[in-house]
């Protein structure tokens, strides 16, 4: 059976690793340090159902502050890798993809040190590329570079993430978008963007390899 994708590019936080559980605990300190309005648990949960622009409007975060906040969160994650864990089923899924001969990459705003530490040496070795420290809204250009290094084409590339901006970046780069429903954004807001694939569990990603797979896998 013909394999549909040669390259799978993964987001990290909320896609491979449950960073959100850790981040909820650090949110208060981040808010205080950067002078943001307090975010109660109910508001934080409501943000999951909004588009990136709506989130920015709701939080009233000036664009110039985003790189500083991202760098702060990145540094905190590196110091707390022992509190960030892979989602159940991720390890088996990655190993199965590697067994299929698929090239694997991580493109993340998180730092490479933290990403590799959470993955562990054995699992990190399954990835051919790490493009970490990416800008929150600059993934499309990085996708193109990763695809070029992998020696494949956008139409043979699947980008898997947990946020609307991941879907937008995949489309901008000409790749197929796969949305996981266990991360930050709600299933409803992700499905409203009509990604090529929607995943309820990590094992569903394997079905995307088949040329006969239907769009928006939800098994």
Secondary structure as UniProt FT lines:
FT   STRAND          7..10
FT   TURN            14..16
FT   HELIX           19..33
FT   TURN            34..35
FT   HELIX           41..47
FT   TURN            48..49
FT   HELIX           52..59
FT   HELIX           63..79
FT   HELIX           81..83
FT   TURN            88..89
FT   HELIX           90..99
FT   TURN            100..101
FT   STRAND          103..108
FT   HELIX           112..119
FT   HELIX           121..124
FT   TURN            125..126
FT   STRAND          129..132
FT   TURN            136..137
FT   HELIX           139..150
FT   HELIX           154..156
FT   STRAND          157..161
FT   HELIX           164..172
FT   TURN            173..174
FT   STRAND          176..180
FT   TURN            181..182
FT   HELIX           187..191
FT   TURN            192..193
FT   STRAND          197..199
FT   HELIX           202..209
FT   TURN            211..212
//
